[in-house]
């Protein structure tokens, strides 16, 4: 279903005062999600805004299925009722579901901070130039930078912004594929360690040794799900030949990264599993 058709469907089923409320607060550029947010403000039935004539679920849920679950692979072994229950569960937790508008959601239960064990002026070791790179590696780094910009993981630092700490990056190659790696060794040297307890693998395996069913979950770009505090972002700036970029989400390779990820996981689900 196109964005235009979704808008028409919403407005057609609103009617009366609700239709006026939507039209008065939206433009042609407004998305279906924007309209749903407005409806949730002006109606007393959040989550079940307008009952659709073509599905036994609320229009908001129907649009969520169309826009954000259209590429999801749902088992063919589920009954229609089970599929609706699954869709409703995902809708209740839609903040965690990626979309074209927000390809990488943010988990704000824990923010990543960095505390340095030195004061200004910072040593030259923390202000590194970009590493030399071959044309092939430079092209690969440009692609990685563009991807992280699109995901909202990094932002480009402006010309008038003060830059005190920069970390060079390289393109690491394996089986013909590259990944961008930051050389955070200098930053690690001056970062105060976080002694947060990390579960031991052997203990975790012992706890599930008698389990009948074991479910595994893999967080998409897990480290990048962690938001960096505004104060610490200036410490997580990388430098390439194309400029300086600042991490808004936790990068791979910094000190205490595992501690931050474990804190986030524990905040989401305190129970051990």
KOLVOMI-880582 format. One line per field, with one value per residue (C-alpha): residue number from 1; residue in one letter; x, y, z. Coordinates in nm, 2 decimals. Example, Ala and Ser with C-alpha at 12.3 -4.5 7.8 and 13.67 -1.06 7.14 Angstrom:
BEGIN
num = (1/2)
residu = (a/s)
X = (1.23/1.37)
Y = (-0.45/-0.11)
Z = (0.78/0.71)
END
This chain:
BEGIN
num = (1/2/3/4/5/6/7/8/9/10/11/12/13/14/15/16/17/18/19/20/21/22/23/24/25/26/27/28/29/30/31/32/33/34/35/36/37/38/39/40/41/42/43/44/45/46/47/48/49/50/51/52/53/54/55/56/57/58/59/60/61/62/63/64/65/66/67/68/69/70/71/72/73/74/75/76/77/78/79/80/81/82/83/84/85/86/87/88/89/90/91/92/93/94/95/96/97/98/99/100/101/102/103/104/105/106/107/108/109/110/111/112/113/114/115/116/117/118/119/120/121/122/123/124/125/126/127/128/129/130/131/132/133/134/135/136/137/138/139/140/141/142/143/144/145/146/147/148/149/150/151/152/153/154/155/156/157/158/159/160/161/162/163/164/165/166/167/168/169/170/171/172/173/174/175/176/177/178/179/180/181/182/183/184/185/186/187/188/189/190/191/192/193/194/195/196/197/198/199/200/201/202/203/204/205/206/207/208/209/210/211/212/213/214/215/216/217/218/219/220/221/222/223/224/225/226/227/228/229/230/231/232/233/234/235/236/237/238/239/240/241/242/243/244/245/246/247/248/249/250/251/252/253/254/255/256/257/258/259/260/261/262/263/264/265/266/267/268/269/270/271/272/273)
residu = (x/x/x/x/x/x/x/x/x/x/x/x/x/x/x/x/x/x/x/x/x/x/x/x/x/x/x/x/x/x/x/x/x/x/x/x/x/x/x/x/x/x/x/x/x/x/x/x/x/x/x/x/x/x/x/x/x/x/x/x/x/x/x/x/x/x/x/x/x/x/x/x/x/x/x/x/x/x/x/x/x/x/x/x/x/x/x/x/x/x/x/x/x/x/x/x/x/x/x/x/x/x/x/x/x/x/x/x/x/x/x/x/x/x/x/x/x/x/x/x/x/x/x/x/x/x/x/x/x/x/x/x/x/x/x/x/x/x/x/x/x/x/x/x/x/x/x/x/x/x/x/x/x/x/x/x/x/x/x/x/x/x/x/x/x/x/x/x/x/x/x/x/x/x/x/x/x/x/x/x/x/x/x/x/x/x/x/x/x/x/x/x/x/x/x/x/x/x/x/x/x/x/x/x/x/x/x/x/x/x/x/x/x/x/x/x/x/x/x/x/x/x/x/x/x/x/x/x/x/x/x/x/x/x/x/x/x/x/x/x/x/x/x/x/x/x/x/x/x/x/x/x/x/x/x/x/x/x/x/x/x/x/x/x/x/x/x/x/x/x/x/x/x)
X = (0.00/0.15/0.20/-0.07/-0.32/-0.25/-0.32/-0.65/-0.75/-0.68/-0.87/-1.16/-1.21/-1.16/-1.46/-1.59/-1.39/-1.11/-1.06/-1.05/-0.79/-0.57/-0.59/-0.52/-0.20/-0.05/0.10/0.16/0.50/0.35/0.39/0.13/0.32/0.28/-0.10/-0.12/0.06/-0.19/-0.48/-0.34/-0.34/-0.70/-0.87/-0.93/-0.85/-0.47/-0.36/-0.72/-0.78/-1.03/-1.17/-1.08/-1.35/-1.11/-0.93/-1.03/-0.76/-0.72/-0.62/-0.30/-0.20/-0.30/-0.07/0.21/0.18/0.18/0.46/0.70/0.63/0.60/0.95/0.93/0.95/0.66/0.63/0.37/0.29/0.12/-0.26/-0.42/-0.50/-0.14/-0.01/-0.24/-0.12/0.24/0.17/0.00/0.29/0.53/0.31/0.31/0.69/0.71/0.98/1.22/1.12/1.33/1.17/1.28/1.24/1.44/1.66/1.83/1.63/1.79/1.77/1.77/1.77/2.15/2.37/2.74/2.98/3.35/3.56/3.92/4.19/4.37/4.29/4.33/4.55/4.53/4.85/4.93/4.87/4.50/4.50/4.60/4.60/4.42/4.61/4.73/4.51/4.51/4.25/4.06/4.06/3.97/3.67/3.57/3.59/3.38/3.11/3.12/3.10/2.80/2.62/2.68/2.56/2.24/2.19/2.24/2.53/2.77/2.76/3.01/3.18/3.15/3.43/3.39/3.37/3.66/3.83/4.07/4.06/4.06/4.10/4.22/4.04/4.14/3.96/4.02/3.97/3.87/3.76/3.72/3.49/3.59/3.49/3.59/3.80/3.89/4.23/4.11/4.43/4.53/4.17/4.17/4.49/4.33/3.98/3.88/3.79/3.43/3.44/3.09/3.04/3.02/2.85/3.10/3.01/3.06/2.81/2.56/2.59/2.54/2.22/2.06/2.20/1.86/1.65/1.42/1.40/1.67/1.60/1.88/1.85/2.10/2.07/2.12/2.44/2.42/2.68/2.53/2.20/2.36/2.33/2.64/2.60/2.64/2.94/3.13/3.08/3.37/3.60/3.47/3.56/3.72/3.93/3.95/4.08/3.73/3.70/3.61/3.31/3.15/2.99/2.63/2.61/2.87/3.14/3.32/3.66/3.64/3.72/3.43/3.22/3.12/3.03/2.81/2.64/2.58/2.43/2.19/2.10/2.04/1.82/1.61/1.57/1.71/1.65/1.95/1.92)
Y = (0.00/0.34/0.62/0.82/0.54/0.50/0.87/0.86/0.55/0.71/1.03/0.85/0.64/0.93/1.15/1.46/1.63/1.38/1.43/1.81/1.76/1.55/1.78/2.10/1.95/1.77/1.85/1.65/1.55/1.40/1.03/0.78/0.75/1.13/1.10/0.81/1.02/1.30/1.06/0.92/1.27/1.35/1.02/0.82/0.49/0.48/0.17/0.11/0.44/0.37/0.02/-0.08/-0.22/-0.47/-0.62/-0.72/-0.49/-0.12/0.09/0.19/-0.17/-0.24/0.04/-0.08/-0.42/-0.27/-0.02/-0.18/-0.55/-0.59/-0.74/-0.95/-1.32/-1.48/-1.85/-2.01/-2.25/-1.98/-1.96/-1.63/-1.57/-1.63/-1.40/-1.12/-1.18/-1.16/-0.84/-0.68/-0.77/-0.61/-0.30/-0.27/-0.26/-0.07/0.17/-0.13/-0.20/-0.04/0.15/0.34/0.66/0.52/0.23/0.20/0.26/0.38/0.21/0.49/0.27/0.33/0.60/0.55/0.79/0.82/0.96/1.04/1.02/1.33/1.70/1.95/2.02/1.66/1.49/1.48/1.10/1.17/1.40/1.16/1.24/1.01/0.70/0.67/0.44/0.28/0.39/0.07/0.12/0.49/0.39/0.13/0.38/0.63/0.36/0.28/0.64/0.70/0.40/0.52/0.87/0.72/0.51/0.81/0.64/0.93/1.29/1.51/1.76/2.12/2.34/2.58/2.32/2.27/1.93/1.81/1.43/1.24/0.86/0.73/0.44/0.17/-0.06/-0.42/-0.68/-1.04/-1.27/-0.97/-0.78/-0.48/-0.33/0.00/-0.03/0.26/0.26/0.35/0.24/0.59/0.67/0.34/0.44/0.75/0.61/0.52/0.15/0.04/-0.28/-0.39/-0.77/-0.96/-1.31/-1.60/-1.82/-2.14/-2.03/-1.93/-2.26/-2.45/-2.25/-2.36/-2.72/-2.86/-2.64/-2.81/-2.51/-2.25/-1.92/-1.70/-1.34/-1.12/-0.74/-0.57/-0.37/-0.43/-0.18/0.09/0.05/0.23/0.61/0.81/1.10/1.45/1.51/1.20/1.24/1.48/1.19/0.95/1.15/0.96/1.12/1.01/1.19/1.32/1.50/1.44/1.25/1.21/0.89/0.94/0.57/0.35/0.24/-0.09/-0.10/0.15/0.07/-0.05/-0.14/-0.48/-0.32/-0.07/-0.34/-0.56/-0.26/-0.20/-0.57/-0.58/-0.27/-0.42/-0.75/-0.78/-1.15/-1.37/-1.57)
Z = (0.00/-0.10/0.15/-0.04/-0.02/0.35/0.41/0.22/0.42/0.75/0.66/0.51/0.83/1.07/0.97/1.13/1.40/1.38/1.01/1.06/1.35/1.12/0.82/1.02/1.17/0.87/0.53/0.21/0.36/0.67/0.71/0.82/1.15/1.20/1.15/1.39/1.66/1.61/1.64/1.96/2.11/2.02/2.07/2.39/2.23/2.18/1.99/1.86/1.70/1.43/1.37/1.01/0.78/0.63/0.93/1.28/1.43/1.49/1.19/1.37/1.40/1.04/0.92/1.14/0.97/0.63/0.68/0.92/0.91/0.54/0.51/0.83/0.78/0.99/1.02/0.79/1.07/1.28/1.27/1.17/1.54/1.64/1.37/1.49/1.85/1.73/1.53/1.83/2.06/1.82/1.79/2.17/2.15/1.82/1.96/1.91/1.55/1.28/0.99/0.68/0.89/1.18/1.06/1.39/1.71/2.03/2.36/2.62/2.94/2.97/2.82/2.75/2.92/2.93/3.22/3.15/3.41/3.28/3.25/2.97/2.78/2.65/2.53/2.16/2.17/2.18/1.88/1.60/1.22/0.97/0.87/0.51/0.31/-0.04/-0.29/-0.23/0.15/0.12/-0.10/0.16/0.44/0.25/0.21/0.59/0.69/0.46/0.61/0.97/0.87/0.73/1.04/1.27/1.44/1.36/1.26/1.08/1.30/1.18/1.07/1.36/1.63/1.87/1.82/2.09/2.05/1.73/1.67/1.33/1.16/0.91/0.68/0.79/0.52/0.55/0.27/0.04/0.28/0.48/0.81/0.97/1.28/1.51/1.67/2.02/2.20/2.31/2.43/2.62/2.80/2.95/3.02/3.38/3.39/3.47/3.69/3.60/3.65/3.32/3.34/3.28/2.98/3.18/3.45/3.19/3.01/3.34/3.41/3.08/3.08/3.18/2.95/2.70/2.47/2.41/2.24/2.11/2.02/1.83/1.85/1.52/1.55/1.92/2.03/1.82/2.01/2.30/2.31/2.40/2.64/2.49/2.72/2.60/2.23/2.19/2.31/2.04/1.73/1.44/1.17/0.80/0.49/0.44/0.78/1.15/1.26/1.61/1.74/1.87/1.95/2.11/1.87/1.87/2.04/2.32/2.68/2.90/2.59/2.73/3.06/2.89/2.68/2.99/3.18/2.90/2.88/3.26/3.25/2.97/3.14/3.50/3.51/3.42/3.11)
END
